[in-house]
Amino acid sequence: MNLLIKNVNLLSMEEDKVLEGVNVYVEGDTIKHIGELLPDVKVDVVIEGKDKLAMPGLINAHTHLGMSLFRNYANDVPLFDWLTKYIWPLEARLTAEDVYWGSLLSMIEMIYSGTTTYCDMYFFMEEVAKATEEIGIRGVISRGIIEEQDAKVNEEKLKDTENLYNAWNGKAEGRIKVMVGPHAPYTCGPTYLKEILDLAKRLGMGIHIHVSETKREVEESLEKYGKTPVQHLKDLGIFEVPTVAAHCVHLTDEDIEVLKEMKVSPVYNPTSNLKLASGFAPVEKMLKKGINVALGTDGPASNNNLNMFEEIHFAATINKALNEDALSVPAFEALKMATVSGARALLWEREIGTIEVGKKADVILIDLNKPHLHPKNDLISALAYSVQGSDVDTVIVNGKVIMEKREIKTVDVERVYYEVEKRAQNLIRGEIS
């Protein structure tokens, strides 16, 4: 299918500049031309871009999609209590179908708010892959791995990851990638992490892992290993493969140098870090060192939404107050975290993250005809400080229109709502009883 987005304001993310009245031609899944109208080129679909802004689809570089089933279940609780007393007991009762429907709900929410690519770590990841293929979004999937006392079970988890890679990596028209997902250095011991690293190297996968999310995690690592989690992971060789390091809240200056040296991509999760009282990641320090900082929501049970425009807003505001510097993390830098930097973190920078000829057509259109977006003094500032997820009008992934005029075309949204409500109540009532 050939598609034309006609007469639109364009933020390509190649530069800090919005172009007016641009025409974007898509052939199949690829952007073929950006600029003037081509009267001799026939297209199948024309999308009118008047009063809209086109930009790359947002990239949620760290989340747990199936956890939408637990949204607003356990709140105002410290992270370790939240996990051990509330979330892990419920997760032990999850079925594959639960995760399928919960993930579909999360994908619907992401599409409605302009996210076209995610990086997920959870269980029953084959179901997440099926949901991804069906709804038309792009994603990196990681089977969450927590070490247990039973060596056979641990071996099975590695085999699950290998099977997931063989079955799904590169599938769904290339929209799915697989990474290996050790949960954290405090839930996977050194020997097991080395086995995970061997698997990643053998299959050519990246690693997706939680790192230095809380003070307690860092203190326990220092007590147990005499090293911070970052230094511990470096010494184990984990950072020898491309690593997506979720959170990175409590870092020493030496840790930051390690992340820079090893080309690790930290993922900033401002809302989750605020809600779970984890602290404030040293984003400004990392950016000044040239570290590739991506942006994520974390899971919908610890955020409690998947709205990346909200994360962009927080990324561009929190650090100003924290550093007492109005220049800290300017609007365009926050937008880069959610596009260009996210693509680089997920090893997809050649295909997505910017709107350029030759790249995949992952494009969102923002409706600018909203009261909070008038007057249009500076559209880049508006994207960081004023735009809401609900302002997203159209979503295109891999050249296919999966939402138009806020109607999702690929799944029955009401059916998903029904299934999720039923399953969430069954899980929670069963746990309470």
VOPAGU-2260 file (C-alpha; in pm, 1 decimal, decimal comma):
REM VOPAGU-2260
SITE   aa  ch    i         X         Y         Z
SITE  MET   A    0       0,0       0,0       0,0
SITE  ASN   A    1     120,8     349,8     -89,8
SITE  LEU   A    2      28,7     629,4     148,5
SITE  LEU   A    3      57,8    1009,3     150,6
SITE  ILE   A    4      49,1    1233,3     456,2
SITE  LYS   A    5     -35,8    1563,2     293,5
SITE  ASN   A    6      48,5    1919,4     401,5
SITE  VAL   A    7     159,5    1838,3     757,1
SITE  ASN   A    8     387,3    2003,2    1011,5
SITE  LEU   A    9     684,4    1770,4    1050,7
SITE  LEU   A   10     928,9    1713,9    1335,2
SITE  SER   A   11    1160,3    1451,2    1189,6
SITE  MET   A   12    1383,2    1443,2    1503,3
SITE  GLU   A   13    1686,5    1472,6    1275,0
SITE  GLU   A   14    1715,6    1833,2    1392,0
SITE  ASP   A   15    1557,1    2072,3    1639,6
SITE  LYS   A   16    1320,3    2219,4    1381,7
SITE  VAL   A   17     958,2    2184,7    1270,1
SITE  LEU   A   18     893,0    2202,2     895,1
SITE  GLU   A   19     556,5    2335,9     777,0
SITE  GLY   A   20     344,5    2208,6     488,9
SITE  VAL   A   21     547,3    1896,6     423,6
SITE  ASN   A   22     432,1    1589,3     230,4
SITE  VAL   A   23     541,8    1243,0     340,3
SITE  TYR   A   24     514,3     951,6      95,8
SITE  VAL   A   25     518,9     593,0     220,4
SITE  GLU   A   26     564,7     291,2      -6,1
SITE  GLY   A   27     491,4     -36,6     166,5
SITE  ASP   A   28     660,2     -14,3     506,1
SITE  THR   A   29     917,7     249,4     407,6
SITE  ILE   A   30     933,8     628,8     384,6
SITE  LYS   A   31    1010,8     711,5      20,4
SITE  HIS   A   32     989,0    1090,7      -9,3
SITE  ILE   A   33     963,7    1395,4     217,6
SITE  GLY   A   34     899,7    1737,8      67,0
SITE  GLU   A   35     687,4    1873,9    -216,1
SITE  LEU   A   36     386,2    1699,5    -367,8
SITE  LEU   A   37     465,5    1450,0    -643,8
SITE  PRO   A   38     174,3    1479,3    -889,4
SITE  ASP   A   39     278,9    1176,9   -1092,5
SITE  VAL   A   40     294,7     939,8    -793,3
SITE  LYS   A   41     -22,5     738,7    -730,9
SITE  VAL   A   42    -115,7     657,3    -372,0
SITE  ASP   A   43    -381,1     433,3    -220,2
SITE  VAL   A   44    -447,5     642,2      92,1
SITE  VAL   A   45    -422,7    1016,4     154,3
SITE  ILE   A   46    -417,7    1144,9     511,8
SITE  GLU   A   47    -484,5    1515,8     544,6
SITE  GLY   A   48    -219,7    1676,9     763,9
SITE  LYS   A   49    -368,8    2024,3     806,0
SITE  ASP   A   50    -358,8    2134,4    1173,1
SITE  LYS   A   51    -154,7    1825,2    1261,4
SITE  LEU   A   52     206,8    1752,8    1346,1
SITE  ALA   A   53     383,0    1438,5    1228,6
SITE  MET   A   54     667,3    1294,2    1432,6
SITE  PRO   A   55     828,6     952,9    1485,8
SITE  GLY   A   56     627,5     706,6    1691,2
SITE  LEU   A   57     730,3     711,1    2056,6
SITE  ILE   A   58     947,5     433,8    2199,6
SITE  ASN   A   59     873,6     299,4    2547,3
SITE  ALA   A   60    1210,0     146,0    2632,0
SITE  HIS   A   61    1111,3     -32,2    2953,7
SITE  THR   A   62     780,3    -176,6    3063,8
SITE  HIS   A   63     592,7    -485,6    3182,8
SITE  LEU   A   64     282,0    -494,8    2965,2
SITE  GLY   A   65      98,0    -784,3    3127,0
SITE  MET   A   66      92,9    -598,1    3458,0
SITE  SER   A   67    -198,3    -386,6    3339,0
SITE  LEU   A   68    -408,2    -653,0    3514,3
SITE  PHE   A   69    -274,1    -518,7    3845,6
SITE  ARG   A   70    -327,2    -151,1    3771,1
SITE  ASN   A   71    -441,7      39,4    4083,0
SITE  TYR   A   72    -436,1    -278,1    4293,1
SITE  ALA   A   73    -146,3    -211,1    4532,0
SITE  ASN   A   74     -45,8     151,7    4576,7
SITE  ASP   A   75     142,4     373,5    4822,8
SITE  VAL   A   76     372,1      84,3    4914,5
SITE  PRO   A   77     756,8      67,6    4906,2
SITE  LEU   A   78     903,1    -124,1    4613,4
SITE  PHE   A   79    1020,0    -437,7    4797,5
SITE  ASP   A   80     691,4    -470,0    4989,8
SITE  TRP   A   81     499,9    -397,2    4670,2
SITE  LEU   A   82     680,0    -683,4    4493,8
SITE  THR   A   83     696,1    -943,8    4769,0
SITE  LYS   A   84     361,2    -889,8    4944,0
SITE  TYR   A   85     136,9    -795,5    4655,4
SITE  ILE   A   86     267,5    -842,3    4302,1
SITE  TRP   A   87     469,3   -1165,3    4313,1
SITE  PRO   A   88     188,3   -1362,1    4486,3
SITE  LEU   A   89     -54,6   -1253,8    4213,3
SITE  GLU   A   90     194,1   -1323,4    3937,2
SITE  ALA   A   91     228,4   -1679,7    4061,8
SITE  ARG   A   92    -137,0   -1728,7    3961,1
SITE  LEU   A   93    -115,4   -1574,0    3614,4
SITE  THR   A   94    -205,0   -1782,4    3311,7
SITE  ALA   A   95     -83,1   -1738,3    2955,6
SITE  GLU   A   96    -426,4   -1607,9    2852,2
SITE  ASP   A   97    -417,1   -1350,3    3133,3
SITE  VAL   A   98     -91,2   -1211,6    2998,3
SITE  TYR   A   99    -222,4   -1210,9    2641,3
SITE  TRP   A  100    -524,7    -997,1    2730,2
SITE  GLY   A  101    -333,7    -774,3    2972,1
SITE  SER   A  102     -67,7    -710,8    2708,4
SITE  LEU   A  103    -330,0    -630,4    2444,3
SITE  LEU   A  104    -482,6    -375,6    2681,2
SITE  SER   A  105    -141,0    -216,5    2732,0
SITE  MET   A  106     -79,2    -204,5    2359,0
SITE  ILE   A  107    -414,5     -33,5    2304,8
SITE  GLU   A  108    -321,6     223,7    2566,8
SITE  MET   A  109      19,1     281,2    2406,4
SITE  ILE   A  110    -129,3     323,2    2058,9
SITE  TYR   A  111    -387,5     571,8    2186,3
SITE  SER   A  112    -103,9     782,7    2333,9
SITE  GLY   A  113     138,2     760,1    2040,3
SITE  THR   A  114     375,9     476,7    2130,8
SITE  THR   A  115     464,6     254,7    1836,5
SITE  THR   A  116     752,9      53,5    1989,0
SITE  TYR   A  117     804,2     -99,1    2333,6
SITE  CYS   A  118    1064,1    -302,7    2523,2
SITE  ASP   A  119     891,0    -550,8    2753,0
SITE  MET   A  120    1004,8    -790,1    3023,7
SITE  TYR   A  121     751,9   -1034,9    3164,6
SITE  PHE   A  122     623,7   -1393,4    3155,3
SITE  PHE   A  123     442,1   -1597,4    2887,2
SITE  MET   A  124     616,7   -1385,9    2627,1
SITE  GLU   A  125     485,0   -1596,9    2340,8
SITE  GLU   A  126     146,9   -1445,3    2425,2
SITE  VAL   A  127     294,4   -1095,2    2417,3
SITE  ALA   A  128     441,1   -1174,8    2076,4
SITE  LYS   A  129     102,5   -1297,5    1950,5
SITE  ALA   A  130     -66,1    -980,4    2074,0
SITE  THR   A  131     204,1    -769,6    1908,1
SITE  GLU   A  132     163,0    -947,9    1575,8
SITE  GLU   A  133    -215,1    -908,1    1590,5
SITE  ILE   A  134    -240,7    -541,0    1688,0
SITE  GLY   A  135      38,9    -420,4    1458,4
SITE  ILE   A  136     275,2    -252,6    1704,0
SITE  ARG   A  137     655,7    -299,8    1717,4
SITE  GLY   A  138     826,9    -454,2    2021,3
SITE  VAL   A  139    1128,5    -605,2    2192,5
SITE  ILE   A  140    1028,5    -895,3    2414,8
SITE  SER   A  141    1227,7   -1044,8    2703,1
SITE  ARG   A  142    1130,3   -1341,8    2915,3
SITE  GLY   A  143    1185,8   -1217,3    3271,8
SITE  ILE   A  144    1435,5   -1447,7    3445,7
SITE  ILE   A  145    1459,0   -1479,4    3823,9
SITE  GLU   A  146    1694,2   -1742,4    3962,6
SITE  GLU   A  147    1541,3   -2015,7    4177,5
SITE  GLN   A  148    1695,0   -2284,9    4396,2
SITE  ASP   A  149    1604,7   -2560,1    4150,4
SITE  ALA   A  150    1883,6   -2577,5    3888,1
SITE  LYS   A  151    1654,8   -2759,4    3645,4
SITE  VAL   A  152    1399,5   -2476,1    3660,0
SITE  ASN   A  153    1675,5   -2221,3    3597,0
SITE  GLU   A  154    1793,6   -2417,4    3296,3
SITE  GLU   A  155    1436,3   -2431,4    3163,4
SITE  LYS   A  156    1412,9   -2051,8    3184,5
SITE  LEU   A  157    1718,0   -2017,9    2962,2
SITE  LYS   A  158    1569,8   -2271,6    2722,1
SITE  ASP   A  159    1244,5   -2072,3    2719,6
SITE  THR   A  160    1440,0   -1765,6    2610,0
SITE  GLU   A  161    1617,7   -1957,5    2334,7
SITE  ASN   A  162    1287,8   -2099,9    2212,6
SITE  LEU   A  163    1134,3   -1753,0    2219,2
SITE  TYR   A  164    1423,9   -1621,9    2010,7
SITE  ASN   A  165    1396,9   -1901,6    1756,6
SITE  ALA   A  166    1019,4   -1864,8    1725,7
SITE  TRP   A  167     977,0   -1487,2    1723,7
SITE  ASN   A  168    1293,6   -1288,0    1657,6
SITE  GLY   A  169    1242,0   -1098,5    1330,7
SITE  LYS   A  170     882,6   -1218,1    1292,9
SITE  ALA   A  171     561,8   -1016,4    1233,2
SITE  GLU   A  172     709,7    -840,1     927,9
SITE  GLY   A  173    1022,6    -769,1    1131,0
SITE  ARG   A  174     830,9    -590,7    1407,4
SITE  ILE   A  175     946,1    -823,7    1686,8
SITE  LYS   A  176    1289,5    -861,6    1843,8
SITE  VAL   A  177    1394,2   -1079,5    2135,3
SITE  MET   A  178    1638,2    -990,7    2413,0
SITE  VAL   A  179    1742,4   -1197,1    2713,0
SITE  GLY   A  180    1588,4   -1060,0    3032,8
SITE  PRO   A  181    1758,8   -1131,7    3367,2
SITE  HIS   A  182    1539,8    -945,2    3614,2
SITE  ALA   A  183    1816,9    -786,0    3821,3
SITE  PRO   A  184    2155,5    -860,2    3979,7
SITE  TYR   A  185    1978,2    -910,3    4314,9
SITE  THR   A  186    1749,4   -1181,8    4173,4
SITE  CYS   A  187    2011,2   -1360,1    3961,3
SITE  GLY   A  188    2339,8   -1475,8    4112,8
SITE  PRO   A  189    2681,7   -1433,8    3945,6
SITE  THR   A  190    2704,0   -1787,2    3805,2
SITE  TYR   A  191    2354,0   -1769,3    3660,7
SITE  LEU   A  192    2421,3   -1424,5    3510,6
SITE  LYS   A  193    2726,2   -1568,6    3334,2
SITE  GLU   A  194    2510,3   -1844,3    3186,9
SITE  ILE   A  195    2263,7   -1580,2    3070,3
SITE  LEU   A  196    2550,8   -1383,8    2916,1
SITE  ASP   A  197    2673,2   -1694,3    2732,1
SITE  LEU   A  198    2324,2   -1740,2    2585,3
SITE  ALA   A  199    2307,5   -1375,9    2476,6
SITE  LYS   A  200    2646,3   -1399,9    2305,0
SITE  ARG   A  201    2568,0   -1728,0    2136,4
SITE  LEU   A  202    2242,9   -1600,7    1984,4
SITE  GLY   A  203    2353,2   -1241,0    1928,8
SITE  MET   A  204    2092,0   -1094,7    2163,7
SITE  GLY   A  205    2098,4    -781,4    2374,6
SITE  ILE   A  206    2027,7    -786,0    2749,1
SITE  HIS   A  207    1736,3    -611,2    2925,6
SITE  ILE   A  208    1786,7    -582,6    3303,2
SITE  HIS   A  209    1689,2    -369,0    3605,0
SITE  VAL   A  210    1991,1    -187,5    3752,0
SITE  SER   A  211    2035,9      23,3    4068,3
SITE  GLU   A  212    1669,7     107,1    4105,5
SITE  THR   A  213    1673,5     159,3    4484,3
SITE  LYS   A  214    1918,7     251,4    4758,7
SITE  ARG   A  215    1850,2     -81,5    4925,7
SITE  GLU   A  216    1958,3    -268,7    4611,3
SITE  VAL   A  217    2289,2     -78,2    4600,8
SITE  GLU   A  218    2354,0    -122,0    4973,2
SITE  GLU   A  219    2293,3    -497,7    4954,6
SITE  SER   A  220    2521,8    -528,5    4651,6
SITE  LEU   A  221    2800,9    -345,2    4835,4
SITE  GLU   A  222    2751,0    -570,4    5136,8
SITE  LYS   A  223    2740,3    -893,3    4935,2
SITE  TYR   A  224    2992,1    -825,3    4656,5
SITE  GLY   A  225    3181,8    -517,7    4769,8
SITE  LYS   A  226    3067,5    -345,3    4449,0
SITE  THR   A  227    2776,4    -141,6    4319,7
SITE  PRO   A  228    2536,1    -326,2    4088,2
SITE  VAL   A  229    2685,9    -145,8    3787,3
SITE  GLN   A  230    3043,0    -241,6    3878,6
SITE  HIS   A  231    2930,3    -596,1    3961,4
SITE  LEU   A  232    2762,8    -638,5    3621,0
SITE  LYS   A  233    3063,6    -495,9    3439,0
SITE  ASP   A  234    3300,8    -737,6    3613,3
SITE  LEU   A  235    3074,0   -1029,0    3520,0
SITE  GLY   A  236    3093,4    -923,9    3154,4
SITE  ILE   A  237    2723,4    -843,0    3117,4
SITE  PHE   A  238    2795,2    -509,1    2949,5
SITE  GLU   A  239    3002,6    -680,3    2678,9
SITE  VAL   A  240    2673,5    -719,6    2489,2
SITE  PRO   A  241    2431,6    -430,2    2417,5
SITE  THR   A  242    2246,6    -366,7    2742,8
SITE  VAL   A  243    1919,2    -190,0    2820,0
SITE  ALA   A  244    1957,3     -94,2    3187,7
SITE  ALA   A  245    1623,1       1,2    3337,8
SITE  HIS   A  246    1613,9     276,4    3602,1
SITE  CYS   A  247    1979,7     348,1    3694,6
SITE  VAL   A  248    1862,1     574,5    3976,3
SITE  HIS   A  249    2137,8     534,8    4235,4
SITE  LEU   A  250    2467,7     571,9    4053,1
SITE  THR   A  251    2812,6     679,5    4165,9
SITE  ASP   A  252    3030,6     891,0    3939,9
SITE  GLU   A  253    3233,8     574,7    3876,5
SITE  ASP   A  254    2914,0     393,6    3773,0
SITE  ILE   A  255    2838,7     667,6    3521,7
SITE  GLU   A  256    3186,2     630,7    3373,2
SITE  VAL   A  257    3126,7     254,6    3339,6
SITE  LEU   A  258    2796,2     310,4    3158,7
SITE  LYS   A  259    2970,6     548,9    2921,4
SITE  GLU   A  260    3269,5     320,3    2863,0
SITE  MET   A  261    3054,9      12,2    2800,3
SITE  LYS   A  262    2795,2     196,8    2588,5
SITE  VAL   A  263    2509,3      87,0    2814,3
SITE  SER   A  264    2169,3     250,6    2750,2
SITE  PRO   A  265    2000,4     347,6    3078,8
SITE  VAL   A  266    1622,6     385,2    3067,7
SITE  TYR   A  267    1480,9     675,2    3268,2
SITE  ASN   A  268    1141,2     597,4    3428,2
SITE  PRO   A  269    1049,1     921,7    3606,5
SITE  THR   A  270     687,5     851,0    3704,5
SITE  SER   A  271     755,5     502,4    3841,6
SITE  ASN   A  272    1061,0     627,2    4029,5
SITE  LEU   A  273     847,8     899,5    4185,7
SITE  LYS   A  274     554,4     672,9    4273,5
SITE  LEU   A  275     769,3     400,1    4429,4
SITE  ALA   A  276     989,6     660,5    4604,5
SITE  SER   A  277    1296,1     515,6    4434,5
SITE  GLY   A  278    1464,1     853,0    4393,3
SITE  PHE   A  279    1591,7    1070,8    4109,5
SITE  ALA   A  280    1814,2     930,2    3836,8
SITE  PRO   A  281    2117,9    1150,5    3754,4
SITE  VAL   A  282    1991,3    1215,1    3403,8
SITE  GLU   A  283    2175,0    1543,7    3352,7
SITE  LYS   A  284    2508,9    1387,3    3451,4
SITE  MET   A  285    2455,7    1095,7    3214,9
SITE  LEU   A  286    2354,7    1316,2    2923,7
SITE  LYS   A  287    2656,9    1541,9    2971,4
SITE  LYS   A  288    2877,3    1232,3    2950,1
SITE  GLY   A  289    2721,3    1144,8    2614,5
SITE  ILE   A  290    2540,6     837,8    2749,7
SITE  ASN   A  291    2240,0     721,6    2545,9
SITE  VAL   A  292    1952,3     773,3    2791,2
SITE  ALA   A  293    1620,0     630,2    2673,7
SITE  LEU   A  294    1278,0     678,9    2831,6
SITE  GLY   A  295    1016,3     437,2    2961,9
SITE  THR   A  296     702,2     414,1    3168,4
SITE  ASP   A  297     786,3      97,7    3363,5
SITE  GLY   A  298     482,2    -124,6    3415,0
SITE  PRO   A  299     120,9      -4,4    3430,8
SITE  ALA   A  300      97,9    -125,3    3791,6
SITE  SER   A  301     378,5     101,5    3912,9
SITE  ASN   A  302     311,1     413,0    3704,3
SITE  ASN   A  303       1,4     362,0    3663,9
SITE  ASN   A  304     -25,3     433,9    3292,0
SITE  LEU   A  305     173,2     389,0    2971,3
SITE  ASN   A  306     149,9     747,9    2847,2
SITE  MET   A  307     490,2     840,0    2707,4
SITE  PHE   A  308     395,5    1205,4    2661,3
SITE  GLU   A  309     358,7    1218,5    3037,9
SITE  GLU   A  310     708,6    1073,2    3075,5
SITE  ILE   A  311     845,7    1329,2    2828,0
SITE  HIS   A  312     682,5    1604,2    3032,4
SITE  PHE   A  313     833,4    1476,8    3357,2
SITE  ALA   A  314    1175,4    1422,9    3197,6
SITE  ALA   A  315    1177,9    1785,2    3084,1
SITE  THR   A  316    1056,3    1932,2    3415,7
SITE  ILE   A  317    1175,6    1724,1    3711,2
SITE  ASN   A  318    1542,5    1766,5    3631,8
SITE  LYS   A  319    1512,9    2143,9    3613,4
SITE  ALA   A  320    1390,4    2157,1    3972,1
SITE  LEU   A  321    1626,6    1883,5    4090,6
SITE  ASN   A  322    1932,3    2058,8    3944,1
SITE  GLU   A  323    1797,8    2411,1    4003,6
SITE  ASP   A  324    1875,0    2479,3    3639,3
SITE  ALA   A  325    1609,9    2584,8    3386,8
SITE  LEU   A  326    1835,5    2457,8    3106,9
SITE  SER   A  327    1847,5    2102,1    3242,4
SITE  VAL   A  328    1698,2    1848,9    2995,6
SITE  PRO   A  329    1543,0    2087,5    2742,5
SITE  ALA   A  330    1230,3    1992,2    2549,8
SITE  PHE   A  331    1409,1    1853,3    2244,1
SITE  GLU   A  332    1638,5    1638,5    2461,7
SITE  ALA   A  333    1335,9    1485,1    2634,7
SITE  LEU   A  334    1180,1    1413,2    2294,5
SITE  LYS   A  335    1505,3    1249,5    2180,1
SITE  MET   A  336    1492,1    1014,3    2479,0
SITE  ALA   A  337    1150,8     894,4    2361,7
SITE  THR   A  338    1250,1     853,9    1995,2
SITE  VAL   A  339    1611,3     862,2    1875,0
SITE  SER   A  340    1768,5     735,1    2198,3
SITE  GLY   A  341    1504,9     467,0    2244,8
SITE  ALA   A  342    1570,2     338,3    1893,4
SITE  ARG   A  343    1944,1     326,6    1962,6
SITE  ALA   A  344    1891,3     143,9    2293,3
SITE  LEU   A  345    1680,6    -122,5    2121,3
SITE  LEU   A  346    1929,5    -162,2    1834,4
SITE  TRP   A  347    1672,2     -26,7    1590,7
SITE  GLU   A  348    1828,1     310,7    1507,9
SITE  ARG   A  349    1873,0     223,3    1139,1
SITE  GLU   A  350    1501,7     158,0    1097,6
SITE  ILE   A  351    1311,4     385,1    1337,5
SITE  GLY   A  352    1345,1     683,8    1572,1
SITE  THR   A  353    1342,9     955,1    1304,7
SITE  ILE   A  354    1133,4    1030,9     997,9
SITE  GLU   A  355    1382,6     993,0     712,8
SITE  VAL   A  356    1371,8     856,9     361,1
SITE  GLY   A  357    1463,5     488,0     374,6
SITE  LYS   A  358    1346,8     432,6     732,2
SITE  LYS   A  359    1040,7     237,6     839,3
SITE  ALA   A  360     717,6     435,7     840,3
SITE  ASP   A  361     645,1     453,9    1214,9
SITE  VAL   A  362     467,8     788,8    1230,8
SITE  ILE   A  363     218,7     953,4    1464,7
SITE  LEU   A  364       1,4    1257,5    1395,6
SITE  ILE   A  365     -79,8    1501,6    1674,8
SITE  ASP   A  366    -401,3    1705,1    1651,2
SITE  LEU   A  367    -286,1    2064,2    1705,7
SITE  ASN   A  368    -635,2    2209,0    1708,9
SITE  LYS   A  369    -671,0    2188,1    2087,1
SITE  PRO   A  370    -706,7    2476,6    2334,1
SITE  HIS   A  371    -391,5    2380,8    2526,2
SITE  LEU   A  372    -189,7    2391,8    2201,7
SITE  HIS   A  373    -289,9    2745,4    2100,9
SITE  PRO   A  374    -116,3    2973,9    2021,5
SITE  LYS   A  375     140,0    2770,3    1825,9
SITE  ASN   A  376     442,4    2969,9    1939,1
SITE  ASP   A  377     685,4    2676,8    1965,5
SITE  LEU   A  378     566,9    2330,7    1868,4
SITE  ILE   A  379     871,6    2153,7    2009,4
SITE  SER   A  380     805,1    2306,5    2350,7
SITE  ALA   A  381     438,4    2217,8    2309,0
SITE  LEU   A  382     525,4    1850,9    2256,6
SITE  ALA   A  383     716,5    1836,7    2584,2
SITE  TYR   A  384     509,9    2067,6    2802,2
SITE  SER   A  385     155,2    2082,2    2661,4
SITE  VAL   A  386      66,8    1782,8    2443,1
SITE  GLN   A  387    -140,0    1507,6    2603,0
SITE  GLY   A  388    -146,7    1145,4    2494,5
SITE  SER   A  389    -510,6    1196,0    2398,1
SITE  ASP   A  390    -401,3    1449,9    2133,4
SITE  VAL   A  391    -267,4    1165,9    1916,6
SITE  ASP   A  392    -501,4    1136,8    1617,8
SITE  THR   A  393    -336,7     881,4    1387,3
SITE  VAL   A  394     -77,7     606,3    1433,7
SITE  ILE   A  395     112,3     437,1    1151,7
SITE  VAL   A  396     344,8     141,5    1215,8
SITE  ASN   A  397     549,1     -25,2     943,4
SITE  GLY   A  398     350,1     171,1     687,6
SITE  LYS   A  399      10,5      46,8     812,7
SITE  VAL   A  400    -250,1     277,5     965,3
SITE  ILE   A  401    -341,1     106,8    1292,5
SITE  MET   A  402    -528,0     404,6    1440,5
SITE  GLU   A  403    -706,4     680,9    1248,9
SITE  LYS   A  404    -908,6     960,8    1406,6
SITE  ARG   A  405    -858,3     778,2    1739,4
SITE  GLU   A  406   -1015,8     457,2    1614,3
SITE  ILE   A  407    -794,7     150,6    1650,0
SITE  LYS   A  408    -844,9     -67,2    1343,7
SITE  THR   A  409    -672,2    -392,7    1433,9
SITE  VAL   A  410    -846,0    -526,9    1746,9
SITE  ASP   A  411   -1185,9    -519,3    1917,6
SITE  VAL   A  412   -1113,9    -272,3    2197,6
SITE  GLU   A  413   -1436,9    -338,5    2389,4
SITE  ARG   A  414   -1368,8    -713,6    2391,3
SITE  VAL   A  415   -1025,2    -648,4    2541,3
SITE  TYR   A  416   -1176,2    -428,5    2814,6
SITE  TYR   A  417   -1425,5    -703,5    2900,2
SITE  GLU   A  418   -1163,9    -978,4    2918,6
SITE  VAL   A  419    -924,4    -772,0    3129,6
SITE  GLU   A  420   -1189,6    -671,1    3384,7
SITE  LYS   A  421   -1298,5   -1033,1    3426,5
SITE  ARG   A  422    -947,0   -1171,0    3460,9
SITE  ALA   A  423    -818,5    -899,0    3692,4
SITE  GLN   A  424   -1109,2    -946,7    3931,8
SITE  ASN   A  425   -1061,1   -1323,8    3933,9
SITE  LEU   A  426    -690,4   -1284,7    4014,4
SITE  ILE   A  427    -735,8   -1026,8    4288,3
SITE  ARG   A  428   -1036,5   -1187,9    4452,8
SITE  GLY   A  429    -858,6   -1520,8    4453,9
SITE  GLU   A  430    -555,5   -1364,5    4623,9
SITE  ILE   A  431    -763,3   -1182,3    4886,2
SITE  SER   A  432    -969,1   -1490,8    4970,5
